[in-house]
Amino acid sequence: MANSSSTKQNTESPRKRSGLNSGLDILEAIASRSAPASLTMIAQDIGMSKSSVHTLLTTLDQRGYVRRLEDQRYTIGIRAWQIGCVATPLWMSRVAGPYMTELVSRVADGAALAVLDGAETVCIQLVESTQVVRVHDNIGNRCPAWCVSNGISMLATMQDDEVLRLLPDPLPRPTEYSFASSAEVLDKLAEVRAVGHTVMRRAWRPDTSGISLPVRGIDNRTVAALCVSMPDYRATQERMDHTLVELRHTVRQIEQEFGVTDLDASPFPKTGGVRAAE
């Protein structure tokens, strides 16, 4: 499970500049900030002149995709929210939410549902623990997939060559326990495929552990991952074993709602795929 820090990595190839791409860049720049953004901030974020950004912001404001505040800063508008509400992750979060609430009541630690976006996970549903000492997260938070249990669970359902195309080089290491190379990530994925679940300790935050399983959709392909996170000192083997039993039960319930036809099939590939030379 993630904290509130953004870890977005620009691992994509440069996009061809166009009016549409620039408008989308503006929306993403505003959405990535925890507070409304000024014209200067947005222009700096996307590398465009303020005059060009202002022209696009005016159009987006008129269409309802952004909203200009009284202090001349900008935030995401209601139209963008309306379109986002029909996206598949929102539907998945609504379906999974009640089952996640039941899971948290049984394990007494928080649960998060995440999807994969490139080499990052995005939290789409969250049920926090009621314990005083707990792991905090926010819906919409992004984490490097190779550092969190739900990210590793989703990567493990892919072929190794697909994973290698996603991972940045070199790998950023948020803690001393984070993987130092793509080879170490692939070794972890092989372990996950063998045991059927993911356990990550202190790789994203030095005081946090998590356990996760992939979640499949209607075509039996992995669409998300569900994890339970807890303070590392509470992650005893006994507690992890109990959490895994409850997690499996919850994932099975969610997959039934998602329309999975073969609940007993493994989400993991039979082989890891093509592995790059190390």
TAFENRA-V294274 format. One line per field, one symbol per residue. ss: DSSP state (H for helix, E for strand, L for the rest). burial: + if it has 9 or more other ideal C-beta (glycine too) atoms within 8 Angstrom, else -. A space follows every 10 residues. Layout:
ss->???
burial->???
//
This chain:
ss->LLLLLLLLLL LLLLLLLLHH HHHHHHHHHH HLLLLLELHH HHHHHHLLLH HHHHHHHHHH HHHLLEEELL LLLEEELHHH HHHHLLLHHH HHHHHHHHHH HHHHHHHLLE EEEEEEELLE EEEEEEELLL LLLLLLLLLL LEEEHHHLHH HHHHHHLLLH HHHHHHLLLL LLLLLLLLLL LHHHHHHHHH HHHHHLLEEE ELLLLLLEEE EEEEEELLLL LEEEEEEEEE EHHHLLHHHH HHHHHHHHHH HHHHHHHHLL LLLLLLLLLL LLLLLLLL
burial->++----+-+- ---------- +++-+++-++ --+--++++- +++-++-+-+ -+++-++-++ +--++++-+- --+++++-++ +-------++ -++-+++-++ ++++--+-++ ++++++--++ +++++++++- ---++-+++- ++++++++++ ++++++++++ ++++-++--- ++-++--++- ++-+++-+++ -++---++++ -+++---+++ +++++++--+ -+++++++++ ++-++---++ -+++-+++-+ ++++++++-+ -------++- -++-+---
//
